């Protein structure tokens, strides 16, 4: 049976900090992406009362 490797308190602290930083970066990145895409999605929706067809005229 192999011995358990013991991490120093500093190593645990750094690891937790990196995990928290990564989580917050992903969260803010996805939030800014959603904010940037919102106008584009709104432009693609048909106005109220438009026909149900999504086909474009040729």
HTML snippet that shows the backbone in 3Dmol.js (N, CA, C, O; Angstrom):
<script src="https://3Dmol.org/build/3Dmol-min.js"></script>
<div id="view" style="width:600px;height:400px;position:relative"></div>
<script>
const pdb = `
ATOM      1  N   UNK A   1       0.844  -1.175   0.000  1.00  0.00           N
ATOM      2  CA  UNK A   1       0.000   0.000   0.000  1.00  0.00           C
ATOM      3  C   UNK A   1       0.893   1.244   0.000  1.00  0.00           C
ATOM      4  O   UNK A   1       1.864   1.317   0.754  1.00  0.00           O
ATOM      5  N   UNK A   2       0.559   2.220  -0.850  1.00  0.00           N
ATOM      6  CA  UNK A   2       1.394   3.410  -0.948  1.00  0.00           C
ATOM      7  C   UNK A   2       1.041   4.415   0.143  1.00  0.00           C
ATOM      8  O   UNK A   2      -0.071   4.439   0.670  1.00  0.00           O
ATOM      9  N   UNK A   3       2.017   5.228   0.453  1.00  0.00           N
ATOM     10  CA  UNK A   3       1.809   6.256   1.473  1.00  0.00           C
ATOM     11  C   UNK A   3       0.990   7.403   0.888  1.00  0.00           C
ATOM     12  O   UNK A   3       1.080   7.709  -0.300  1.00  0.00           O
ATOM     13  N   UNK A   4       0.208   8.015   1.733  1.00  0.00           N
ATOM     14  CA  UNK A   4      -0.544   9.195   1.298  1.00  0.00           C
ATOM     15  C   UNK A   4       0.391  10.385   1.256  1.00  0.00           C
ATOM     16  O   UNK A   4       1.176  10.611   2.176  1.00  0.00           O
ATOM     17  N   UNK A   5       0.297  11.138   0.184  1.00  0.00           N
ATOM     18  CA  UNK A   5       1.094  12.347   0.090  1.00  0.00           C
ATOM     19  C   UNK A   5       0.377  13.453   0.859  1.00  0.00           C
ATOM     20  O   UNK A   5      -0.820  13.672   0.674  1.00  0.00           O
ATOM     21  N   UNK A   6       1.103  14.135   1.706  1.00  0.00           N
ATOM     22  CA  UNK A   6       0.500  15.220   2.478  1.00  0.00           C
ATOM     23  C   UNK A   6       0.796  16.540   1.792  1.00  0.00           C
ATOM     24  O   UNK A   6       1.944  16.843   1.467  1.00  0.00           O
ATOM     25  N   UNK A   7      -0.215  17.292   1.583  1.00  0.00           N
ATOM     26  CA  UNK A   7      -0.045  18.614   0.982  1.00  0.00           C
ATOM     27  C   UNK A   7       0.216  19.623   2.085  1.00  0.00           C
ATOM     28  O   UNK A   7      -0.325  19.528   3.186  1.00  0.00           O
ATOM     29  N   UNK A   8       1.048  20.579   1.764  1.00  0.00           N
ATOM     30  CA  UNK A   8       1.294  21.649   2.727  1.00  0.00           C
ATOM     31  C   UNK A   8       0.080  22.571   2.769  1.00  0.00           C
ATOM     32  O   UNK A   8      -0.693  22.622   1.812  1.00  0.00           O
ATOM     33  N   UNK A   9      -0.091  23.290   3.857  1.00  0.00           N
ATOM     34  CA  UNK A   9      -1.215  24.242   3.919  1.00  0.00           C
ATOM     35  C   UNK A   9      -1.148  25.297   2.818  1.00  0.00           C
ATOM     36  O   UNK A   9      -2.184  25.734   2.315  1.00  0.00           O
ATOM     37  N   UNK A  10       0.059  25.708   2.441  1.00  0.00           N
ATOM     38  CA  UNK A  10       0.201  26.686   1.368  1.00  0.00           C
ATOM     39  C   UNK A  10      -0.287  26.118   0.041  1.00  0.00           C
ATOM     40  O   UNK A  10      -0.946  26.809  -0.735  1.00  0.00           O
ATOM     41  N   UNK A  11       0.042  24.853  -0.212  1.00  0.00           N
ATOM     42  CA  UNK A  11      -0.384  24.236  -1.468  1.00  0.00           C
ATOM     43  C   UNK A  11      -1.907  24.153  -1.537  1.00  0.00           C
ATOM     44  O   UNK A  11      -2.498  24.392  -2.590  1.00  0.00           O
ATOM     45  N   UNK A  12      -2.536  23.818  -0.423  1.00  0.00           N
ATOM     46  CA  UNK A  12      -3.999  23.759  -0.393  1.00  0.00           C
ATOM     47  C   UNK A  12      -4.602  25.147  -0.618  1.00  0.00           C
ATOM     48  O   UNK A  12      -5.596  25.298  -1.328  1.00  0.00           O
ATOM     49  N   UNK A  13      -3.987  26.154  -0.003  1.00  0.00           N
ATOM     50  CA  UNK A  13      -4.473  27.517  -0.141  1.00  0.00           C
ATOM     51  C   UNK A  13      -4.383  27.983  -1.594  1.00  0.00           C
ATOM     52  O   UNK A  13      -5.327  28.571  -2.122  1.00  0.00           O
ATOM     53  N   UNK A  14      -3.258  27.720  -2.228  1.00  0.00           N
ATOM     54  CA  UNK A  14      -3.076  28.120  -3.621  1.00  0.00           C
ATOM     55  C   UNK A  14      -4.058  27.376  -4.520  1.00  0.00           C
ATOM     56  O   UNK A  14      -4.637  27.964  -5.433  1.00  0.00           O
ATOM     57  N   UNK A  15      -4.243  26.091  -4.262  1.00  0.00           N
ATOM     58  CA  UNK A  15      -5.169  25.307  -5.079  1.00  0.00           C
ATOM     59  C   UNK A  15      -6.594  25.839  -4.961  1.00  0.00           C
ATOM     60  O   UNK A  15      -7.293  25.968  -5.966  1.00  0.00           O
ATOM     61  N   UNK A  16      -7.026  26.148  -3.745  1.00  0.00           N
ATOM     62  CA  UNK A  16      -8.369  26.701  -3.555  1.00  0.00           C
ATOM     63  C   UNK A  16      -8.515  28.047  -4.255  1.00  0.00           C
ATOM     64  O   UNK A  16      -9.560  28.350  -4.831  1.00  0.00           O
ATOM     65  N   UNK A  17      -7.459  28.847  -4.198  1.00  0.00           N
ATOM     66  CA  UNK A  17      -7.513  30.162  -4.846  1.00  0.00           C
ATOM     67  C   UNK A  17      -7.619  30.027  -6.360  1.00  0.00           C
ATOM     68  O   UNK A  17      -8.377  30.756  -7.000  1.00  0.00           O
ATOM     69  N   UNK A  18      -6.868  29.103  -6.929  1.00  0.00           N
ATOM     70  CA  UNK A  18      -6.915  28.898  -8.379  1.00  0.00           C
ATOM     71  C   UNK A  18      -8.290  28.386  -8.791  1.00  0.00           C
ATOM     72  O   UNK A  18      -8.834  28.818  -9.808  1.00  0.00           O
ATOM     73  N   UNK A  19      -8.847  27.480  -8.021  1.00  0.00           N
ATOM     74  CA  UNK A  19     -10.180  26.953  -8.342  1.00  0.00           C
ATOM     75  C   UNK A  19     -11.222  28.062  -8.270  1.00  0.00           C
ATOM     76  O   UNK A  19     -12.093  28.153  -9.135  1.00  0.00           O
ATOM     77  N   UNK A  20     -11.135  28.909  -7.238  1.00  0.00           N
ATOM     78  CA  UNK A  20     -12.096  30.008  -7.102  1.00  0.00           C
ATOM     79  C   UNK A  20     -11.935  31.013  -8.230  1.00  0.00           C
ATOM     80  O   UNK A  20     -12.926  31.508  -8.765  1.00  0.00           O
ATOM     81  N   UNK A  21     -10.695  31.321  -8.597  1.00  0.00           N
ATOM     82  CA  UNK A  21     -10.444  32.265  -9.684  1.00  0.00           C
ATOM     83  C   UNK A  21     -10.997  31.732 -10.998  1.00  0.00           C
ATOM     84  O   UNK A  21     -11.619  32.472 -11.761  1.00  0.00           O
ATOM     85  N   UNK A  22     -10.772  30.457 -11.260  1.00  0.00           N
ATOM     86  CA  UNK A  22     -11.273  29.848 -12.495  1.00  0.00           C
ATOM     87  C   UNK A  22     -12.791  29.889 -12.530  1.00  0.00           C
ATOM     88  O   UNK A  22     -13.388  30.219 -13.555  1.00  0.00           O
ATOM     89  N   UNK A  23     -13.406  29.557 -11.421  1.00  0.00           N
ATOM     90  CA  UNK A  23     -14.868  29.550 -11.364  1.00  0.00           C
ATOM     91  C   UNK A  23     -15.428  30.941 -11.623  1.00  0.00           C
ATOM     92  O   UNK A  23     -16.383  31.096 -12.384  1.00  0.00           O
ATOM     93  N   UNK A  24     -14.840  31.947 -10.996  1.00  0.00           N
ATOM     94  CA  UNK A  24     -15.351  33.313 -11.193  1.00  0.00           C
ATOM     95  C   UNK A  24     -15.088  33.805 -12.612  1.00  0.00           C
ATOM     96  O   UNK A  24     -15.903  34.544 -13.164  1.00  0.00           O
ATOM     97  N   UNK A  25     -13.969  33.411 -13.214  1.00  0.00           N
ATOM     98  CA  UNK A  25     -13.668  33.828 -14.585  1.00  0.00           C
ATOM     99  C   UNK A  25     -14.656  33.216 -15.560  1.00  0.00           C
ATOM    100  O   UNK A  25     -15.121  33.891 -16.479  1.00  0.00           O
ATOM    101  N   UNK A  26     -14.980  31.946 -15.371  1.00  0.00           N
ATOM    102  CA  UNK A  26     -15.949  31.286 -16.253  1.00  0.00           C
ATOM    103  C   UNK A  26     -17.326  31.916 -16.087  1.00  0.00           C
ATOM    104  O   UNK A  26     -18.043  32.133 -17.063  1.00  0.00           O
ATOM    105  N   UNK A  27     -17.683  32.204 -14.846  1.00  0.00           N
ATOM    106  CA  UNK A  27     -18.989  32.802 -14.579  1.00  0.00           C
ATOM    107  C   UNK A  27     -19.120  34.171 -15.247  1.00  0.00           C
ATOM    108  O   UNK A  27     -20.126  34.456 -15.896  1.00  0.00           O
ATOM    109  N   UNK A  28     -18.098  35.016 -15.086  1.00  0.00           N
ATOM    110  CA  UNK A  28     -18.176  36.353 -15.679  1.00  0.00           C
ATOM    111  C   UNK A  28     -18.085  36.293 -17.202  1.00  0.00           C
ATOM    112  O   UNK A  28     -18.700  37.105 -17.893  1.00  0.00           O
ATOM    113  N   UNK A  29     -17.324  35.339 -17.725  1.00  0.00           N
ATOM    114  CA  UNK A  29     -17.227  35.197 -19.170  1.00  0.00           C
ATOM    115  C   UNK A  29     -18.545  34.783 -19.791  1.00  0.00           C
ATOM    116  O   UNK A  29     -18.943  35.319 -20.825  1.00  0.00           O
ATOM    117  N   UNK A  30     -19.224  33.834 -19.167  1.00  0.00           N
ATOM    118  CA  UNK A  30     -20.505  33.401 -19.727  1.00  0.00           C
ATOM    119  C   UNK A  30     -21.563  34.486 -19.559  1.00  0.00           C
ATOM    120  O   UNK A  30     -22.465  34.615 -20.387  1.00  0.00           O
ATOM    121  N   UNK A  31     -21.449  35.262 -18.492  1.00  0.00           N
ATOM    122  CA  UNK A  31     -22.397  36.360 -18.284  1.00  0.00           C
ATOM    123  C   UNK A  31     -22.201  37.437 -19.359  1.00  0.00           C
ATOM    124  O   UNK A  31     -23.175  37.962 -19.897  1.00  0.00           O
ATOM    125  N   UNK A  32     -20.952  37.762 -19.666  1.00  0.00           N
ATOM    126  CA  UNK A  32     -20.710  38.788 -20.686  1.00  0.00           C
ATOM    127  C   UNK A  32     -21.063  38.276 -22.077  1.00  0.00           C
ATOM    128  O   UNK A  32     -21.501  39.050 -22.928  1.00  0.00           O
ATOM    129  N   UNK A  33     -20.878  36.994 -22.315  1.00  0.00           N
ATOM    130  CA  UNK A  33     -21.260  36.417 -23.601  1.00  0.00           C
ATOM    131  C   UNK A  33     -22.773  36.482 -23.784  1.00  0.00           C
ATOM    132  O   UNK A  33     -23.255  36.836 -24.860  1.00  0.00           O
ATOM    133  N   UNK A  34     -23.517  36.143 -22.746  1.00  0.00           N
ATOM    134  CA  UNK A  34     -24.979  36.211 -22.830  1.00  0.00           C
ATOM    135  C   UNK A  34     -25.440  37.651 -23.049  1.00  0.00           C
ATOM    136  O   UNK A  34     -26.388  37.898 -23.795  1.00  0.00           O
ATOM    137  N   UNK A  35     -24.768  38.596 -22.398  1.00  0.00           N
ATOM    138  CA  UNK A  35     -25.128  40.004 -22.562  1.00  0.00           C
ATOM    139  C   UNK A  35     -24.840  40.479 -23.986  1.00  0.00           C
ATOM    140  O   UNK A  35     -25.598  41.266 -24.552  1.00  0.00           O
ATOM    141  N   UNK A  36     -23.741  39.993 -24.556  1.00  0.00           N
ATOM    142  CA  UNK A  36     -23.385  40.399 -25.916  1.00  0.00           C
ATOM    143  C   UNK A  36     -24.320  39.788 -26.953  1.00  0.00           C
ATOM    144  O   UNK A  36     -24.600  40.415 -27.975  1.00  0.00           O
ATOM    145  N   UNK A  37     -24.802  38.584 -26.707  1.00  0.00           N
ATOM    146  CA  UNK A  37     -25.664  37.910 -27.681  1.00  0.00           C
ATOM    147  C   UNK A  37     -27.129  38.306 -27.582  1.00  0.00           C
ATOM    148  O   UNK A  37     -27.896  38.060 -28.513  1.00  0.00           O
ATOM    149  N   UNK A  38     -27.529  38.911 -26.481  1.00  0.00           N
ATOM    150  CA  UNK A  38     -28.944  39.239 -26.287  1.00  0.00           C
ATOM    151  C   UNK A  38     -29.515  40.108 -27.411  1.00  0.00           C
ATOM    152  O   UNK A  38     -30.607  39.808 -27.894  1.00  0.00           O
ATOM    153  N   UNK A  39     -28.828  41.175 -27.854  1.00  0.00           N
ATOM    154  CA  UNK A  39     -29.399  41.975 -28.955  1.00  0.00           C
ATOM    155  C   UNK A  39     -29.513  41.192 -30.262  1.00  0.00           C
ATOM    156  O   UNK A  39     -30.466  41.392 -31.015  1.00  0.00           O
ATOM    157  N   UNK A  40     -28.571  40.318 -30.540  1.00  0.00           N
ATOM    158  CA  UNK A  40     -28.619  39.544 -31.777  1.00  0.00           C
ATOM    159  C   UNK A  40     -29.799  38.576 -31.758  1.00  0.00           C
ATOM    160  O   UNK A  40     -30.461  38.384 -32.779  1.00  0.00           O
ATOM    161  N   UNK A  41     -30.058  37.982 -30.636  1.00  0.00           N
ATOM    162  CA  UNK A  41     -31.187  37.053 -30.522  1.00  0.00           C
ATOM    163  C   UNK A  41     -32.498  37.836 -30.646  1.00  0.00           C
ATOM    164  O   UNK A  41     -33.443  37.370 -31.282  1.00  0.00           O
ATOM    165  N   UNK A  42     -32.551  39.007 -30.047  1.00  0.00           N
ATOM    166  CA  UNK A  42     -33.777  39.812 -30.112  1.00  0.00           C
ATOM    167  C   UNK A  42     -34.069  40.246 -31.545  1.00  0.00           C
ATOM    168  O   UNK A  42     -35.235  40.328 -31.934  1.00  0.00           O
ATOM    169  N   UNK A  43     -33.034  40.526 -32.338  1.00  0.00           N
ATOM    170  CA  UNK A  43     -33.235  40.937 -33.725  1.00  0.00           C
ATOM    171  C   UNK A  43     -33.766  39.797 -34.578  1.00  0.00           C
ATOM    172  O   UNK A  43     -34.463  40.038 -35.564  1.00  0.00           O
ATOM    173  N   UNK A  44     -33.451  38.570 -34.218  1.00  0.00           N
ATOM    174  CA  UNK A  44     -33.872  37.428 -35.032  1.00  0.00           C
ATOM    175  C   UNK A  44     -35.306  37.009 -34.772  1.00  0.00           C
ATOM    176  O   UNK A  44     -35.884  36.284 -35.582  1.00  0.00           O
ATOM    177  N   UNK A  45     -35.892  37.435 -33.680  1.00  0.00           N
ATOM    178  CA  UNK A  45     -37.267  37.033 -33.381  1.00  0.00           C
ATOM    179  C   UNK A  45     -38.228  37.853 -34.246  1.00  0.00           C
ATOM    180  O   UNK A  45     -38.028  39.057 -34.412  1.00  0.00           O
ATOM    181  N   UNK A  46     -39.254  37.227 -34.790  1.00  0.00           N
ATOM    182  CA  UNK A  46     -40.209  37.960 -35.635  1.00  0.00           C
ATOM    183  C   UNK A  46     -41.052  38.903 -34.776  1.00  0.00           C
ATOM    184  O   UNK A  46     -41.259  38.638 -33.592  1.00  0.00           O
ATOM    185  N   UNK A  47     -41.524  39.966 -35.344  1.00  0.00           N
ATOM    186  CA  UNK A  47     -42.355  40.900 -34.579  1.00  0.00           C
ATOM    187  C   UNK A  47     -43.683  40.240 -34.208  1.00  0.00           C
ATOM    188  O   UNK A  47     -44.107  39.291 -34.867  1.00  0.00           O
ATOM    189  N   UNK A  48     -44.332  40.728 -33.173  1.00  0.00           N
ATOM    190  CA  UNK A  48     -45.619  40.154 -32.787  1.00  0.00           C
ATOM    191  C   UNK A  48     -46.636  40.294 -33.908  1.00  0.00           C
ATOM    192  O   UNK A  48     -46.724  41.344 -34.545  1.00  0.00           O
ATOM    193  N   UNK A  49     -47.394  39.252 -34.146  1.00  0.00           N
ATOM    194  CA  UNK A  49     -48.406  39.273 -35.186  1.00  0.00           C
ATOM    195  C   UNK A  49     -47.899  38.840 -36.541  1.00  0.00           C
ATOM    196  O   UNK A  49     -48.670  38.784 -37.499  1.00  0.00           O
ATOM    197  N   UNK A  50     -46.605  38.529 -36.643  1.00  0.00           N
ATOM    198  CA  UNK A  50     -46.061  38.069 -37.926  1.00  0.00           C
ATOM    199  C   UNK A  50     -46.557  36.650 -38.182  1.00  0.00           C
ATOM    200  O   UNK A  50     -46.982  35.946 -37.266  1.00  0.00           O
ATOM    201  N   UNK A  51     -46.491  36.251 -39.443  1.00  0.00           N
ATOM    202  CA  UNK A  51     -46.968  34.913 -39.781  1.00  0.00           C
ATOM    203  C   UNK A  51     -46.091  33.862 -39.098  1.00  0.00           C
ATOM    204  O   UNK A  51     -44.938  34.125 -38.757  1.00  0.00           O
ATOM    205  N   UNK A  52     -46.650  32.681 -38.907  1.00  0.00           N
ATOM    206  CA  UNK A  52     -45.936  31.606 -38.225  1.00  0.00           C
ATOM    207  C   UNK A  52     -44.829  30.994 -39.043  1.00  0.00           C
ATOM    208  O   UNK A  52     -44.025  30.230 -38.510  1.00  0.00           O
ATOM    209  N   UNK A  53     -44.761  31.308 -40.333  1.00  0.00           N
ATOM    210  CA  UNK A  53     -43.754  30.736 -41.199  1.00  0.00           C
ATOM    211  C   UNK A  53     -42.415  31.390 -40.944  1.00  0.00           C
ATOM    212  O   UNK A  53     -42.323  32.611 -40.820  1.00  0.00           O
ATOM    213  N   UNK A  54     -41.365  30.566 -40.865  1.00  0.00           N
ATOM    214  CA  UNK A  54     -40.032  31.106 -40.670  1.00  0.00           C
ATOM    215  C   UNK A  54     -39.238  31.090 -41.967  1.00  0.00           C
ATOM    216  O   UNK A  54     -38.071  31.482 -41.983  1.00  0.00           O
ATOM    217  N   UNK A  55     -39.863  30.637 -43.065  1.00  0.00           N
ATOM    218  CA  UNK A  55     -39.177  30.579 -44.361  1.00  0.00           C
ATOM    219  C   UNK A  55     -39.022  31.981 -44.919  1.00  0.00           C
ATOM    220  O   UNK A  55     -39.917  32.818 -44.794  1.00  0.00           O
ATOM    221  N   UNK A  56     -37.866  32.229 -45.540  1.00  0.00           N
ATOM    222  CA  UNK A  56     -37.620  33.533 -46.134  1.00  0.00           C
ATOM    223  C   UNK A  56     -38.127  33.547 -47.567  1.00  0.00           C
ATOM    224  O   UNK A  56     -38.050  32.531 -48.257  1.00  0.00           O
ATOM    225  N   UNK A  57     -38.644  34.679 -48.024  1.00  0.00           N
ATOM    226  CA  UNK A  57     -39.080  34.757 -49.423  1.00  0.00           C
ATOM    227  C   UNK A  57     -37.875  34.717 -50.349  1.00  0.00           C
ATOM    228  O   UNK A  57     -36.824  35.274 -50.028  1.00  0.00           O
ATOM    229  N   UNK A  58     -38.018  34.071 -51.483  1.00  0.00           N
ATOM    230  CA  UNK A  58     -36.889  33.958 -52.426  1.00  0.00           C
ATOM    231  C   UNK A  58     -37.051  34.907 -53.583  1.00  0.00           C
ATOM    232  O   UNK A  58     -36.200  34.949 -54.471  1.00  0.00           O
TER     233      UNK A  58
END
`;
const viewer = $3Dmol.createViewer("view");
viewer.addModel(pdb, "pdb");
viewer.setStyle({}, {cartoon: {color: "spectrum"}});
viewer.zoomTo();
viewer.render();
</script>
